[in-house]
Amino acid sequence: MARGAKSGKRLTTRKALGAVTLITLALFSSQLQDSVPRKPAGRSLAGLRTHSEPSDCPTLSEVVGRQRDRLIAEMLENERFTHSLDEESSPSYVIEETQSTPHGPVAYLRLKRDRAWFSYYGKTNRNPQGDPRHLARLYSPRAARAFGLDFGPTWNLVRLPFAERMNWTLNALAENGVPTGARFFDAPGKVSERLAIVEFSHHRAFGMGRAVELLGHDHGFHSGVISLPIEVILHAQNQARMVELFLESLDGLRGLSRSQQRALARVIQRIEFEYSNLLDVGSGNFVDNLYRIESGAPAVIERLYDNGFNYFTQSGLSPASLTLRLMHSALVHIGESPRSEFARHLMDAYYLARAHYPTPAAVERRLTMSRSHFIQATRARHRAIRAAAERIAPPHDTDDF
């Protein structure tokens, strides 16, 4: 995935944000102490909903919070890419500390001096790091707080949730009548391609890294995957289950010559790479364009559909057809004929995987979804998540910073 590098907040907006926060803390500290929770222990989902119900007579802290959220949204909206960092020696931010909360762990990130939140980092040329604050841009600053993401009094400090904290909020959304198809799993290091397939096959989960070089990418490119229509996620899970079973069947192949064993290892490696790439790049490029969905721009709509449906599910191919396509692609990649004896061994493994597929009727089932249907379903899910998250979001907790 390639994106330009973000840099430089609008100075006037940043100053306004800082002024609002600092003046508020100085003048109204007593009111904020009465209205802002201080890291409550074991707060229930029901309590969170009650705490955040809208009031006909908002308190001073609520008014200030709304103004603060508006300014944060304006800051994120008006940022511009002003420079391109092709290759860097380190990420643009550091993890100052990690902290356990009643609903899951979070990390505190501080931006390095004269750096941009969105930047390029990696040994390869123009490797996108991602913007860890992207959840607030996708939905809203208030909705992002429901997931555990918040901004400090100075805007170079951000609190970022790990997978467990994200999933806690997804459970809360489901209790509020807004279930989501995707979830996240904790990834202390780089996730292997096989693990990415297995986690999605069993839990519809995407890896959420803890390492500093993974945080920006995973939040920037994958946190918004929860807005994909549930039927798309469920179909992709069926595909992943068939691919996983096929890989397990390939692992168990016996009676191969040494050259065939070497070819088998290359086939397995290629299938793992290609399918995990569908999950990663398809969802990532979908999320990359999601915050523009309300614009209705034809180019944006086309990119959302092409990545979130056509690429992510290969235009809704059945699990059986997708698996066969991956197998044939791997054979071509290693220069092996589909009519060879080795290929027949692979077909034996394919039929064994089909025999173990848990729902035989689903293995040949395609998913058909027009562009308009996909965009309509995505927009409805996106709006529902935002509204529900804003309802359950706590006020900005200045004590966290």
N, C-alpha and C positions, 0 to 999 in steps of 0.2 A: 504494500500500500504506500502510495506516495502522496505526501501533502506538503504544502509550503510551510515554512517555519514562522511561528507567530512571535512577535516582539513588540514591546512598548505599549503600555497602557496610556490612554488619553490622560494627560497630566491634570487637566481640570477636573475630570471625573474622579481620579484617584485622590486629589486633594479634598474634593467634596466628600468622598467616602470617609476619609480619615477624620475630617472635621466633624461630620455627623456623629461618628462613634465617640471621639474624644470629648466633645462638648456634652454629649448625652451622659457619658460616664461621670463627668465632673459635676454637672448640675442636678442629675436625677438619680444618683446612686441609691438613695433610700427607696425610691419607687421601684427601681430595677431589682433590688434585693427582695422586695415583697413579691414580685411577679415572675422572676426568672428562677427556674429550678436549679438546684446545685447538685448535679450528678446524683439523682435519686437512686437508691439501691432497689433492684428488683421491681421496677415499675411495670405494671401489667399493660397488655395491649388495650384493654378497656379503659384503664386509667389514662393512657396516652390520648385516646380518642376524646374522652371527656375534657381533658385539660385543654385541648386545642379547638373545641367547638367555638364557632364564631359568636361574637357578642354584639348586641345592638349598641352597647356603650363601651367601646374599646378603651383599655387603659392607656396611660401615657406611653408605657413601654411597648405596647402593641402598635401604637401610631408610629413611634420611632423605628420599630422593627420593620414596618411596612415601607417606610421611607428608605431605610437602609437596604432592604431587598431590591427596591426599585433602582437604587444607585448601583448596586452590584450588577443587576441585569443590564443596566445601561453600559457599565464598564465592559462587560463581556461582549456585548453586542457591537461596541464601537472599537474594539481592538483591531489592529491592522497588522498584516505581515509586512515588516519593514526591512528584514534582512534574512539571509539564508545561511544557515550553518551546515556546511556539507559534511564535516567530520569533526567530532569533539572528543576530548580525552575523558570526559565524565558527564553525567547528567547535569541538567541546569539547576537542580535543587538537591538538598540533602534531607535525610530523615533525622529530625532533631530528637525524637523519642517516639516510642510506641506505648500505648496505654490500654489496659483492659477496662471495659465498661460493662454494665449489666447486660447489654445486648450484643456484645461482641467487641473485638479489639479495633483500635483506630491508630493511625499514624499522624504525626505532625510534621509537615513538610515546610522547609524554608527555602525560598528562592535565592540563588546565589546573586551576588551583586552584578548589575549590568547584564543580566541574563533574562531570557524570556521563558515563561512557563511552557509554552509549546516550542520545542526545539528539536534538533537532530542529534542523535547520540548513537555511536556504534562504530565498530571496526570497519563496517562496510559503508560505501558512499551513500549519503542521504537516507539514512535509516531513521524512520520516524519514531521519536520518543513518545509523542502524544501529550495531551494536555490533561493533567489529573483533575482539573476543575470542570471538565466537560459535562458532567452530570447536571451542574447548575445551569449550563447553557442549554442543554437538551430540554429540561423541564422548567425549572425556575429555582432561584436561590432558596426559597422557602421549601419547595418540594425536595431539594437536595438535602436540606437539614433533616428531613425525615429518614434519610438513608445514613446520616452521620457525617455528611460533608458540610463544612462551614468555613467561614473566612475570619481571620483574626482582625484585631483593631488596626494592624498594619497589613496591607494587602499582599505582602510577600510571604505570609504565613497561612497555611491551609491545613485543616483537619480532614483526613481522608479515611473512609471506612475500609476494612478488609472484608473478605467474603462472608464471614459469619455475620457481621453487622449488616451487610447488604441483605442477606437472606432473612434476617429478623424482620426487616421492614417489608420484604416481599410477603412474609407470613401475615404481617399486619394488614397489608393491602388486600390479601385474600379474605381476611376476616371482615374487611370493609366492602366486600363484594366485587373486588377487582383482582382476580387471580391473574398470574402471568405464566407464560410457558417456560421461560428460561430461569435458571438459577446460577449460582457461582460456587466454585470450590476453591479452597485455600491452596495456594501454590508457593511453598517456601522458595523454590528455585524455578528454573526454566522447565516447563512441562514437556514431557516426551510426547511424540506424535501418537503413540499407542495409548498413553494415558488420556490424552485429549479425546480420543475416539471413545474409549471405555466410559469416561465420566459423562460424556454427552449421551451415549447409548443407554446408560442406566439412570441418569439423574437429570438429563437435559441441562447439564452444568458446563459453564465456561470457566477456565482458570483465571483466578485473580491473584496476581503475584504480590509477594511481600518485599522482594528485593527492590532497591531504589531504581534500578534500571528497568524494572517491569511495571512499576506502579503507574507511571504516566501512560504507557502504552495500553495497559489493560483497562484503566478507567477511561482513557480518551477514546479508545476504539471499540470497547465491548460492553460498557455499563448500560448503554441504551438498547442492547439487544432485547431487553424485556418488552420493548414496544413492538416487536415482530408479532404478527397475528398468531394466536395459539395454534391454529390448525397447521400453520407452516412449521412451527417448532415441533409439533407432534409428528408430522410427516418426516421431518429431518431425523427425528429420533428413531423412527422405524427404519429409515435408511441406515443409520449408524449401527443399529442392532444387527442388520444383515451383514454389513461390512465387518463388524466385530466377529460374528460367527464364522465368516469366511476366513478371516485371518487366523482364528483358532484352528480351523480345519487345515489350513496350510501349515501351521506349526506342527500338526500331528502327522503330516505325510511321511510315510516310510517307504523303504525299498528303492530309493533314488540313488543314482550314481553320484560320484563326487562332483562332477560338472553340473549335474542337475541340482544338487544341494546348493552349490554356489549360485546357480541361476534362481533357485527358490528364495534364497536370502535377499537377492536383489529385487525380486518381485514383491516380497513382503515389504521391504523398505520403500519401494516406489508407491505401493498402494497406501501405506501409512502416510507418506508425504502428501500424496495427491488428495486424499480424503480429508486429512486434518487441515490442509490448505483451503479446501472448500468451506469448512466450518470457520476458520480463522479470517480469511480474506473476505468471504461473503458477508459475514456478520460485521466485520470491521468497516468495510466500505459502506454498508448500510447505515451504521451508526454515524459514520463520518458525515453523511449527508442528511441525517435525520432532523437536525435542528433547523433545517431550511424547509421542512415539509409544509409549513403553513403558508409559505410564499406561493405554492402552487406552480412554480416555474416549470415548464416542460422538461428542461434539462435535469432538474432535481428529481422530478417524478420518474424520469427514465432511469436515472442512476439508482434510485431507491428500489425500483422494481427489478432491474437487471442484477443488482447485487443481493438484495434480500430474498428474491424468489428464484430468478433464473440461474444465478450462480450458486447460491446457498443450497438449493435443492435440485440443481440441474434441471430446471423447468418442471419440477414435480415428478421426475422419473420414479417409477416404482422401485422399491428396495432391490428387487431381483435384477432389474435392468441396469440400475446404477452400479451394482456390484460387478455385473458382466462388463460394463464399460470400463471400470477401473482395472479389471483383469486384463482385458485386451490392450488397454493403454500401457500397462506395465510390460506386457509381452513385446509390444512394439518398441518400448523404451530400451529393453535389453537386447533387441534384435533377434527375438525368437519367433518362429512361425506359429500362428494360431493352430496349425494342423499338425504340429510336431507331437511326438510321444510325450514330451514334457508338458505341453499344453493340455493333453488328455488327463494327465495327473491333476492339473489345476481344476479341470472340469469335474473330476471326481470329488475334489474338495468342495467345489461350489454346490453340487447336489447334496452332499452331506450337510452343508450349512443350511440349505433350504429345508431339509428334513427336520432340522432342529429349530427352525424359526417358530417362535411361540404362537403366532397367529397366522396360520397358513393363508387365510383369505387376504391378509394385508400385504403379503410379500409381492403380489403382482398389482397392487392398487396404486394408481397414479393420483397425483393431486393436480387438479386443473384450477387455475385462478387467473382471471384476467387482470390486466394492469389496473383498471378502475376499481375492481373488487379489492385488490391487494392494497391500494392506496387508501381506499375508504376504510378498510379494516384496520390498517396501521394508524391512520389519523384518529380513529375512534379509540383505539387502545392507548395511544399516546396521550390523548386528552384525559382519558379516564384515570390513567396512572398519575398524571400531574395533579388533577383535582383531588384524588384520594390522598396522595402524599401531602399536599398542602393542608388537608384537613387534620392529619395526624401529626404534622410537624411541630416540634416544640419551639418556643421562642429562641432567639439567639442567646446562647449561654456564654456571656462574656468571661465567666470564671474559668472556662476551658482554655483560655488563652492567657 
